[in-house]
């Protein structure tokens, strides 16, 4: 009898352990626990310089398919970044807004400028702190010119190219006048796309937007006066707004993406080599940056 009790205890213990391990694994993979799941508001973070849209789009799609998510708040704390990446995030958010009946509110924290402001344009409403730094509607392209340094150390670079403009933006020589005109045309084209997005999404006359789109930054309070954001609010007030719009009330339950960081043991055990490769690639891209169009406040 005692032996049967001991065996039963061991079986129950193993069963509880297996259930607990399954729950932990599901949470680590960003899943839900049906028994504790409840209607909530999803918070989509946009933090730091915008370089990649992969994580944002993945999180957006996951929450979009989650039936317990009743609304979305995009929490922005970013100075902008790569133009194409910001456009991609804006387009995905606008698609959610236009194709889904759940409310989407963008909230700008301490900074939400240039490309980060473009992302916010994809939401139903834009809120900002009174002291937020926003605006900076414009495009910038920067790349180093190391020609003088290379000449000092006796380094020369031979180039064989298929066309006159193929090495435009090379860091080892000055731009020609023709090259500068080509790059200016490119910047102007992408700038006009930004202005069009502001005008269309904020319901503002294009000439009025153009007058503001000289790269200037402004406070959230000033942006509200000019119609670039709807009103000033804290993050809590933004969540309350979505809660009220969805029937969840003030201070609704929220859910954020589970961000798993690459740790020492991951590297030691060789887990997720692709993530390590991406991390190294990101560092190299920043160190050896070439000409890139950026919606970013420098």
Buried (B, 14 or more C-beta within 10 A) or exposed (E): EEEEEEEEEEEEEEEEEEEEEEBEEEEEEBBBEEEEBEBBBBBBBBEEBBBBBEEBBEBBEBBBEBEBBBBBBBBBBBBBBBBBBBBBBBBBBBEBBEEEEBBBBBBBBBBBBBBBBBBBBBBBBBBBBBEBBBBBBBBBBEBEBBBEEBEEEEEEEEEEEEEEEEBBBBBBBEBEEEBEEBBEEBBEEBBBEBBEBBBEBBEBEBEBBBEBBEBEBBBBBBBBEBBBBBBBBBBEBBBBBBBBBBEBEEEBBBBEBEEEEEEEEBBEEEEEEEBBEBEEEEEEEEEEEEBBBBBBBE
